[in-house]
Amino acid sequence: MLIKDEHFTTIWLDESNQVIKIIDQRFLPFRLVIETIHSSAEMCLAISEMHLRGAGLIGVAAAWGIYLACKESTDWDQLQLRAEELMNTRPTAINLQNAVDKMLDHLQRVDANHRLEESQRLAQMLSQQDIDACKSIGLHGAEILRTLSKKKNGQTINVLTHCNAGWLAFVDYGSALAPVYEFFNHGYPVHVYVDETRPRNQGARLTAWELAMQGVPHTLIVDNAGGHLMQKEMIDLVIVGADRVSRKGDVANKIGTYLKALAAFDNKIPFYVAFPSSTFDASISDGLSQIPIEARHADEVLYMQGIKEGEEFTFRIAPEATPALNFGFDVTPARLISGYITEFGAFDANQIDSDEWLAMFE
């Protein structure tokens, strides 16, 4: 995607010195900072401290973390230790575990002398697969938007999204926003309502920034305004991303997604989940009881970041004696979801948990 008319991905191999470069998302939207990752330990820190984030991106980042581990040592025992460290960074998104498992499964069958070059090749392949999957999600999802556009006689389609499931959450294109970009780039009128998405404000800081960079009309709203907009018929559909999808279609996503699904269900507004196959977890049947939910540091709730007269600063918003609880995700049950948009196509909710549905993700 574009940053001031220049194409970027969120992560890439700097071939001149064989290190990994990332967009450090902690500084957006105030500054564009490119961070260099030299080691698997630095990649673990970048994932856990959210220098980069988003289900697809942390999976690819973990794959590159294995590559960096191979630069340090191709000894199998050492690689397994580094892999375990990477998998312990973020527990909810299954993409990370899937990527590490794929890397290890392949490298175990490769002679130690070839593990470094093979790790680079495979990490690059997983990166490209992420790009291709998101591009396909955009193509399939845009068809849903075009259908709505015909029903509205070409009037603007108003989309509500939550958190950031745009290109910053993947290598490129994104999941929930990929259909919006595809639709917009073909000249259709579209407008996105962006949840601020407390506590880290990924909507206000990241989604709004990338929509602005692409020139897509959008409006920032507080998290609790979504239901009101739906009641007032200001929303045509909701599209969100996912960090893990169960075989029955339950979806773990950024905390607050469940409330948006409830409001959409009550107001008969289509609620779609866009995700690549790397986010699907066939081993889980009941998302509510089986998907692990990450609890993050209370400071993310107690403090906020801002900018004043060009200077960035952090400030506390609660009394000193007040504690906070900070779950990063919630689970939306499949019964509240209208459909799913994947690289294989768009599917109604009644098509899930079938043999055909499961076979696509094998």
N, C-alpha and C positions, 0 to 999 in steps of 0.2 A: 504494500500500500504506500501512499504518498505522505511525506512530511515536507511541506513547502515545495511541492512539485518534484521532490527527489524520492526515488523508490527505496524503501527499507524493508528488511525483515526484522523480526525481534531478536534473532540469534543467528550467528553465522561463524564459520571457521575462517580465521585470518590465516590464509595459506602462506603468507610471507614468514611467519614465525610459529605457525601451528598452535595458536592459542584460540580461545573462544571469545567472541565479542557479543555483548548483549546491550539492549537498551535498558538502562537502569530506571525502572518505572517509579522508584521512590521519588524522583525529582520532577516527574510530570505533574501538571502541565506547565510548570514554571521554567524548567530548563530541560533541554535534551542532553542527557549524559550517556556516553558510551563507556561501559565498563569492560575491562579485560579480565577474563577468568583463566588463571594459569594452572590450577590444580583441582583435583576432585574435592578436596576440602573447601576450596573457595566456591566451587559449584554447590556444595551442600549448604554453605552459608547463604549464597545467593537465592537458593530455593526456599530455605526455611525463613529467612528474613525478608522475603518477598521483594528482592531486587527485580525478580521476574515472577510472574504468577499467571494463573490460568491453566486449566486442565491439560490442554494440548501442549502448551509451551513447557510446562514442568516435566512432561514426559520426554520431550525432545531434549530438554536441558539435562535430564538424568542420563540419557543416551550419550550425550557429549561428555557428561561426567565420567562415564565408564571409559570413554576414549582418553580423557585426561589421566585416569587411573592407570591405563595401559602405558602411557608415557612415563609414569612413575615406576611401574613394575608390571611385567606380564606374568608374574608368578600367580598361579591359580588361587592359592589361599589368600593372597593379598587382594586380588580382584574381588573375591567374595566378601572380604571385609569392607572394601570401599563401596561395594554394591549395597550392603546392608546399611551403611551410613546414609547413602542416598535415599534408600527406601524409607528410612525413619524420619525424613525431613517433613513430609506432608502426608497424612494418613488417608484423607478422604478421596482425593482424585485417583482413580484406578489407572489413569494413563501412565503415571510414574512407574507403578509396579509392572505394568505391561511392557513398557519400554526396557526396563532393567532386565526383566525375564527374557525378553527377546535377545538382548545383547549377550547375556550370560549363556543362554542355550546355544547360541551360535559359537561363541568364543571358546566354550568348553570343548568343542569338536575341532578346534584349530590349533595347530602347533604353536607353541609359545613364541617362536621366532616371527610368526605372521600375525600375531594378535593385534599389534598396534595398527597395522595397515587395514586389517579387517574391521577393527572397531571404528576406524574413521569412515570406511566405506559404508558400514551398516548404520552408523549415526547419521550420515548424510542421506542415506536412503529413507530412514524414518522421518527425517526433516522434510524431505520431498513428499513423502506419503501424507504428512500432515497438511502440507500446502494443497496437494491435489484433492484431498478429502474435503477441505474447507471450500475450495473452489466449486466442487460438485454440490455441496450443501447450498451454496449461493444460487446455483442454477436451478436446483429443485425447489428451493424456497421461494424464488422469484415467481414461479408459476402460481403459487398460492396468492401472492400479492397481486399478480395480474388478474386472477379470477375475481378478487375483491374489487379491483379497479373497474372491471367491467360492470359489476353490480352497482357501483357508485357513479357510473357514467363518466369515468375518467377523473373524478374529483380526487383530491389529496387523500392518500391512505395514512392514517395515524397509527403508529406502532408504539407500544409501550415495551421497554426492556428494563432489565434489572441487572445491576452490577456491570461487569465488562466481559462480554463474550464476543468482542470484536477481534481485530487482527492482533491487538496487543496480548490477547490471551492464547494465541497460537503462533505459528511461525509467520503466517500471512493469511489474509482474507477474513478469518474468524468463523464462528459458527452462527450465533443468533443474528449478527449484523451482516453476515455474508449475503443473505437474500436482499437486505436493504440496499447494500452497495450495488448488487447486480441490477436490481430494479431501478435504482436512481441513475446508474450509468447508462441505462437505455432510455432515459428521458422521461420516465414516469414521475409524477409528483408524489412525494412521500415526506412525512414529517415524523420525527422520533421524539417521544417523551422519555427523558432519561431520569431514572431514579437516582438520587444522590448516592444511595447505598452505603449507609453507615454500617460499621464504624470507620472503615478505611476510605470511604468516599470514592470507590473505584468508578462509580458512574459519573460523579461530578469531575473527578480528576482525569480519568482515562477515556471513558466512552464519549463524553462531551468533547474532549480534545481531539480524538481521532475522527469523530463526525465533522468537526470544524475543519480539520485538515483535508477532508474529502469534499467539503462544501455541501454536506447534507443538512438540510434544515432540521433544527432540533431545539428542544426546550428542556431545561433542567427543572425537576420538581423534587419536593421532599418525599421521602419514602412513603409517608402515610397519605399522600395525595392521590395515589393510583386508583383506589376504590371510588373516590369522589368523581374523578374524571370518567370512570366507567359508567357510573350512575347517570352522568350528564351526557352520555353518548359521544364522548370526545375521543374514545379509543376504538379502533376497528379490530385490532388483534394484539395479542401479547406474544412476543417471542423471547425466550430465555435460553441460556446455555445449560450445561450440565457438567458436574464433576464425576458422577457415576450414575449409570442407569442399570436397574435390575432387569432380570429376564422378564418380569411381569410389567415393566415400564415405570416403576417407581423411580423418582429422580432426586438425587442429592444435588443441590445447587446453593449458591450464596444465601445466607440467612435472610429471610424475608420473602423468598420465592413462594413458599407455601401460602402466605397471606395474599399475594397477588393472584395465585391460582384460585383461591377461595372466592375472591372478589370477581374474577373473570367468570367463574362457574355460576355465581349468583346472578350475574348480569348477562349471561348467555353470550359471552364474548369468546371467540376462539383463542385457546391457549396452547401454543406450540413450543416444543422443546427441540432445539437444534444441537446435534452432537455427532462427532465422527465415531467410527467403530471402535477406536482405541478407548472410548469412554464406557463401552458396554461391559458389564460384568455378569456373565451367564451363571456364575457360581452363587449369586445372590437372588433369592426368590422374593423375600420380604424386605424391601428397602428400609422400612421404619425400624425394624429390629436388628438388621444385619449390617447396614452401612455404618462404618465408624465415622463419628462426627468430631472434627477437630475443635478443641477448645484452645483459643489463643490468649495471649497476654492481656490482662485487664487494661493496660495502658492504652491500648488501641481505642477503648471506649472512653477512658478518662481524659484523654488528650486529643487535640486536633492540630493539624498543620495549616498554615496560611501564609499569605504574603502581604506586606504592607510597604508601600513606597519602594518596591523592588527588593526588599529584604525578606527572606523566608524565616519563619519562626514557628515554634511549637508552644501551645498554651493549654492549660488545664481548664476543663469546663465543668468539673464537679467539685464538691467540697473535699478537703483533704482527707477527712475521715470516712469518705464513702467508698466502699468496694464496688467492683463491677464483675459481671459474668459475661463472657465473650465467646459464644459458640459461633464458629465460622460458617456453618452450613445448616440447612434444614432439609427435610425430605418431603417432597410433594407426591402423594399417592397417585397411582395411574388413573384412578377414577375421575380425577380433576383435570386430566390432560386431554386435549382435543386430538392432538396428533404429534408425530415426530418427524423431523427432517434430518436425514442422514445422507452420506455420500451415495447410498444406493437408491434414494428416492424419498418421497414424502409419504407417510403412512398414517391412516386413521388409527385412533386408539383401539378399535376393535380388531385390528390386524396383528396386535402384539401377542407374544407368548405362544405363537404357532410354530410349527416345524419350519415353515418358510422364513419366518422372522428370525429364529435362532440360527438357521443355516447361513444367513447372510454374514453373521459375525464370527463364524468359525475360522 
